[in-house]
Amino acid sequence: MLDIDTGEQIVALYKLFQIKGGKKEEKFQSTDINEALDFQKMYASKYREGLYMEISPKKKIYNWKEKKVEEEF
């Protein structure tokens, strides 16, 4: 994923969910957009229904007590 403001490459986590009866069930997750889109295409052709995709960028969190920088999605 490309950041519009800075133009640098950002690592993101792509998650695909099935929503049924108001509940989200995770079906697939990957850091590669092409793998996620291929899974979506395969799932839609096999089960005749689509999936909901969430994109979570990797964040840098500074822990001031331990003076460490941690990264998480």
DSSP file (Angstrom, degrees, kcal/mol; ACC not computed):
  #  RESIDUE AA STRUCTURE BP1 BP2  ACC     N-H-->O    O-->H-N    N-H-->O    O-->H-N    TCO  KAPPA ALPHA  PHI   PSI    X-CA   Y-CA   Z-CA
    1    1 A M              0   0    0      0, 0.0     9,-3.7     0, 0.0     2,-0.5   0.000 360.0 360.0 360.0 140.8    0.0    0.0    0.0
    2    2 A L  B     -A    9   0A   0      7,-0.2     2,-0.4     9,-0.0     7,-0.2  -0.886 360.0-130.3-107.6 128.9    1.3    3.5   -0.9
    3    3 A D     >  -     0   0    0      5,-2.6     4,-1.7    -2,-0.5     5,-0.1  -0.639  12.2-151.6 -76.1 127.5    0.9    6.4    1.5
    4    4 A I  T  4 S+     0   0    0     -2,-0.4    -1,-0.1     2,-0.2    -2,-0.0   0.886  89.8  47.0 -69.3 -39.9   -0.5    9.4   -0.4
    5    5 A D  T  4 S+     0   0    0      1,-0.1    -1,-0.2     3,-0.1    -2,-0.0   0.943 128.1  20.3 -70.6 -49.2    1.1   12.1    1.8
    6    6 A T  T  4 S-     0   0    0      2,-0.1    -2,-0.2     0, 0.0    -1,-0.1   0.699  91.2-133.0 -97.3 -21.2    4.7   10.8    2.0
    7    7 A G     <  +     0   0    0     -4,-1.7     2,-0.2     1,-0.3    -3,-0.1   0.590  59.5 134.5  79.1  10.8    4.8    8.5   -1.0
    8    8 A E        -     0   0    0      1,-0.1    -5,-2.6    -5,-0.1     2,-0.3  -0.589  62.6-102.1 -94.0 157.4    6.4    5.7    1.0
    9    9 A Q  B     -A    2   0A   0     -7,-0.2     2,-0.4    -2,-0.2    -7,-0.2  -0.601  36.0-160.7 -78.6 132.3    5.4    2.0    0.9
   10   10 A I        -     0   0    0     -9,-3.7     2,-0.4    -2,-0.3    -1,-0.0  -0.938  15.5-129.8-116.5 135.8    3.3    0.9    3.9
   11   11 A V        -     0   0    0     -2,-0.4    47,-2.5    47,-0.1     2,-0.3  -0.708  33.6-177.1 -82.1 132.9    2.9   -2.7    5.0
   12   12 A A  E     -B   57   0B   0     19,-0.4     2,-0.5    -2,-0.4    61,-0.1  -0.937  25.0-132.1-132.3 153.7   -0.8   -3.6    5.5
   13   13 A L  E     -B   56   0B   0     43,-2.8    43,-2.5    -2,-0.3     2,-0.6  -0.930  18.9-155.5-106.6 124.8   -2.7   -6.6    6.7
   14   14 A Y  E     -BC  55  30B   0     16,-3.5    16,-2.1    -2,-0.5     2,-0.4  -0.896  12.5-173.8-104.5 120.9   -5.7   -7.6    4.5
   15   15 A K  E     -BC  54  29B   0     39,-2.6    39,-2.7    -2,-0.6     2,-0.5  -0.941  10.6-155.3-117.7 136.1   -8.4   -9.6    6.2
   16   16 A L  E     -BC  53  28B   0     12,-3.1    11,-3.0    -2,-0.4    12,-1.5  -0.942  16.4-173.2-111.9 130.0  -11.4  -11.2    4.5
   17   17 A F  E     -BC  52  26B   0     35,-3.2    35,-3.0    -2,-0.5     2,-0.5  -0.892  21.3-142.1-123.5 149.9  -14.6  -11.8    6.6
   18   18 A Q  E     - C   0  25B   0      7,-2.6     7,-2.5    -2,-0.3     2,-0.6  -0.950  18.8-154.7-105.1 130.2  -17.9  -13.5    6.0
   19   19 A I  E     + C   0  24B   0     -2,-0.5     2,-0.4     5,-0.2     5,-0.2  -0.931  25.1 157.5-110.7 117.8  -20.8  -11.7    7.6
   20   20 A K  E >   - C   0  23B   0      3,-2.0     3,-1.5    -2,-0.6    -2,-0.1  -0.986  68.2  -5.8-140.7 127.0  -23.8  -13.9    8.5
   21   21 A G  T 3  S-     0   0    0     -2,-0.4     3,-0.1     1,-0.3    -1,-0.1   0.799 127.7 -57.3  63.2  29.3  -26.5  -13.2   11.1
   22   22 A G  T 3  S+     0   0    0      1,-0.2     2,-0.4     0, 0.0    -1,-0.3   0.558 113.5 114.4  79.5   8.1  -24.7  -10.1   12.3
   23   23 A K  E <   -C   20   0B   0     -3,-1.5    -3,-2.0     2,-0.0     2,-0.5  -0.915  58.7-139.9-114.9 139.7  -21.5  -12.0   13.1
   24   24 A K  E     -C   19   0B   0     -2,-0.4     2,-0.5    -5,-0.2    -5,-0.2  -0.855  16.3-171.9 -98.3 126.2  -18.1  -11.6   11.4
   25   25 A E  E     -C   18   0B   0     -7,-2.5    -7,-2.6    -2,-0.5     2,-0.3  -0.977  22.8-129.7-119.0 120.6  -16.2  -14.8   10.8
   26   26 A E  E     +C   17   0B   0     -2,-0.5    -9,-0.2    -9,-0.2     3,-0.1  -0.517  30.4 171.1 -73.2 129.5  -12.6  -14.4    9.5
   27   27 A K  E     +     0   0B   0    -11,-3.0     2,-0.3     1,-0.4   -10,-0.2   0.725  61.2   0.1-106.3 -31.7  -11.9  -16.5    6.4
   28   28 A F  E     -C   16   0B   0    -12,-1.5   -12,-3.1     2,-0.0    -1,-0.4  -0.991  51.7-173.4-160.3 147.2   -8.5  -15.3    5.3
   29   29 A Q  E     +C   15   0B   0     -2,-0.3     2,-0.3   -14,-0.2   -14,-0.2  -0.987  16.6 151.1-147.2 143.7   -5.7  -12.9    6.1
   30   30 A S  E     -C   14   0B   0    -16,-2.1   -16,-3.5    -2,-0.3    -2,-0.0  -0.981  45.6-132.7-161.0 159.5   -2.5  -11.9    4.3
   31   31 A T  S    S+     0   0    0     -2,-0.3     2,-0.6   -18,-0.2   -19,-0.4   0.429  89.1  83.5 -95.8  -1.6    0.0   -9.1    3.9
   32   32 A D     >  -     0   0    0      1,-0.1     4,-1.8   -18,-0.1     5,-0.1  -0.908  65.4-156.9-106.3 121.6   -0.1   -9.5    0.1
   33   33 A I  H  > S+     0   0    0     -2,-0.6     4,-2.4     1,-0.2     5,-0.2   0.851  92.9  56.6 -65.4 -34.8   -3.0   -7.8   -1.8
   34   34 A N  H  > S+     0   0    0      2,-0.2     4,-2.2     1,-0.2    -1,-0.2   0.892 106.6  48.8 -67.0 -38.6   -2.8  -10.2   -4.7
   35   35 A E  H  > S+     0   0    0      2,-0.2     4,-2.3     1,-0.2    -1,-0.2   0.911 111.9  49.8 -64.1 -42.0   -3.2  -13.3   -2.5
   36   36 A A  H  X S+     0   0    0     -4,-1.8     4,-2.2     1,-0.2    -2,-0.2   0.910 112.3  46.5 -64.5 -42.4   -6.2  -11.7   -0.8
   37   37 A L  H  X S+     0   0    0     -4,-2.4     4,-2.3     2,-0.2    -1,-0.2   0.871 111.3  52.0 -68.7 -36.3   -7.8  -10.8   -4.2
   38   38 A D  H  X S+     0   0    0     -4,-2.2     4,-2.4     2,-0.2    -2,-0.2   0.900 110.6  48.2 -65.1 -39.9   -7.2  -14.3   -5.5
   39   39 A F  H  X S+     0   0    0     -4,-2.3     4,-2.9     2,-0.2     5,-0.2   0.911 110.9  51.2 -65.4 -41.5   -8.8  -15.9   -2.5
   40   40 A Q  H  X S+     0   0    0     -4,-2.2     4,-2.4     2,-0.2    -2,-0.2   0.912 111.3  48.0 -60.4 -43.1  -11.8  -13.5   -2.8
   41   41 A K  H  X S+     0   0    0     -4,-2.3     4,-1.9     2,-0.2    -2,-0.2   0.916 114.0  46.0 -64.5 -44.7  -12.2  -14.5   -6.5
   42   42 A M  H  X S+     0   0    0     -4,-2.4     4,-2.0     2,-0.2    -2,-0.2   0.917 114.1  48.4 -64.5 -44.1  -11.9  -18.2   -5.7
   43   43 A Y  H  X S+     0   0    0     -4,-2.9     4,-2.9     1,-0.2     6,-0.4   0.903 111.2  50.0 -64.6 -42.3  -14.4  -18.0   -2.8
   44   44 A A  H  X S+     0   0    0     -4,-2.4     4,-1.3    -5,-0.2    -1,-0.2   0.882 113.1  45.7 -66.1 -38.2  -16.9  -16.0   -4.8
   45   45 A S  H  < S+     0   0    0     -4,-1.9    -1,-0.2    -5,-0.2    -2,-0.2   0.846 118.7  42.2 -74.0 -31.6  -16.8  -18.5   -7.7
   46   46 A K  H  < S+     0   0    0     -4,-2.0    -2,-0.2    -5,-0.2    -3,-0.2   0.922 129.5  23.2 -79.8 -46.0  -17.1  -21.5   -5.4
   47   47 A Y  H  < S-     0   0    0     -4,-2.9    -3,-0.2     2,-0.2    -2,-0.2   0.482  94.8-128.2-103.7  -4.5  -19.7  -20.3   -2.9
   48   48 A R  S  < S+     0   0    0     -4,-1.3     2,-0.3    -5,-0.4    -4,-0.2   0.833  76.2  95.8  60.1  35.6  -21.5  -17.6   -5.0
   49   49 A E        -     0   0    0     -6,-0.4    -2,-0.2    -5,-0.1    -1,-0.2  -0.987  67.2-124.3-150.3 152.4  -21.1  -15.0   -2.3
   50   50 A G        -     0   0    0     -2,-0.3     2,-0.3    -3,-0.1    -9,-0.0  -0.371  17.1-131.8 -93.0 171.9  -18.7  -12.2   -1.6
   51   51 A L        -     0   0    0     -2,-0.1     2,-0.4   -33,-0.1   -33,-0.2  -0.885  17.8-116.9-123.0 155.3  -16.5  -11.4    1.4
   52   52 A Y  E     -B   17   0B   0    -35,-3.0   -35,-3.2    -2,-0.3     2,-0.5  -0.774  29.5-150.5 -90.8 131.5  -15.9   -8.2    3.4
   53   53 A M  E     -B   16   0B   0     -2,-0.4     2,-0.4   -37,-0.2   -37,-0.2  -0.906  10.3-168.8-111.1 130.8  -12.3   -6.9    3.3
   54   54 A E  E     -B   15   0B   0    -39,-2.7   -39,-2.6    -2,-0.5     2,-0.5  -0.941   7.9-155.5-111.8 138.0  -10.6   -4.9    6.0
   55   55 A I  E     -B   14   0B   0     -2,-0.4   -41,-0.2   -41,-0.2    -2,-0.0  -0.964  10.7-175.2-116.0 118.9   -7.3   -3.2    5.5
   56   56 A S  E     -B   13   0B   0    -43,-2.5   -43,-2.8    -2,-0.5     2,-0.1  -0.945  14.7-146.2-116.3 112.1   -5.2   -2.5    8.6
   57   57 A P  E     -B   12   0B   0      0, 0.0     2,-0.3     0, 0.0   -45,-0.2  -0.423  28.8-101.2 -74.6 153.8   -1.9   -0.6    8.1
   58   58 A K        -     0   0    0    -47,-2.5     2,-0.3    -2,-0.1    15,-0.2  -0.589  42.1-156.7 -74.4 130.9    1.1   -1.4   10.3
   59   59 A K  E     -D   72   0C   0     13,-3.5    13,-2.0    -2,-0.3     2,-0.6  -0.839  12.7-136.5-112.2 146.3    1.4    1.2   13.1
   60   60 A K  E     -D   71   0C   0     -2,-0.3     2,-0.5    11,-0.2    11,-0.2  -0.910  22.7-168.7-100.7 123.7    4.5    2.2   15.1
   61   61 A I  E     -D   70   0C   0      9,-3.7     9,-3.2    -2,-0.6     2,-0.6  -0.957  11.8-145.0-117.5 125.4    3.7    2.5   18.8
   62   62 A Y  E     -D   69   0C   0     -2,-0.5     2,-0.9     7,-0.2     7,-0.2  -0.802   3.9-155.4 -93.4 122.0    6.2    4.1   21.2
   63   63 A N  E  >> -D   68   0C   0      5,-3.2     5,-1.5    -2,-0.6     4,-1.3  -0.850   8.2-170.5 -94.6 104.2    6.3    2.6   24.7
   64   64 A W  T  45S+     0   0    0     -2,-0.9    -1,-0.2     1,-0.2     5,-0.0   0.749  79.8  57.3 -72.8 -23.5    7.7    5.5   26.8
   65   65 A K  T  45S+     0   0    0      1,-0.2    -1,-0.2    -3,-0.1    -2,-0.0   0.926 121.5  25.7 -71.6 -44.0    8.2    3.4   29.9
   66   66 A E  T  45S-     0   0    0      2,-0.1    -2,-0.2    -3,-0.1    -1,-0.2   0.491 102.9-129.1 -96.8  -4.8   10.4    0.8   28.2
   67   67 A K  T  <5 +     0   0    0     -4,-1.3     2,-0.3     1,-0.2    -3,-0.2   0.929  62.1 133.5  54.8  51.5   11.7    3.3   25.5
   68   68 A K  E   < -D   63   0C   0     -5,-1.5    -5,-3.2    -7,-0.0     2,-0.6  -0.928  54.2-135.8-127.8 151.7   10.9    0.9   22.7
   69   69 A V  E     -D   62   0C   0     -2,-0.3     2,-0.4    -7,-0.2    -7,-0.2  -0.952  26.1-171.2-107.8 120.9    9.1    1.2   19.4
   70   70 A E  E     -D   61   0C   0     -9,-3.2    -9,-3.7    -2,-0.6     2,-0.4  -0.859  10.4-147.6-112.4 146.7    6.7   -1.6   18.7
   71   71 A E  E     +D   60   0C   0     -2,-0.4     2,-0.3   -11,-0.2   -11,-0.2  -0.940  26.0 155.9-115.0 135.9    5.0   -2.3   15.4
   72   72 A E  E      D   59   0C   0    -13,-2.0   -13,-3.5    -2,-0.4    -2,-0.0  -0.974 360.0 360.0-150.7 162.9    1.5   -3.9   15.2
   73   73 A F              0   0    0     -2,-0.3   -60,-0.1   -15,-0.2   -13,-0.1   0.423 360.0 360.0 -90.4 360.0   -1.4   -4.0   12.8
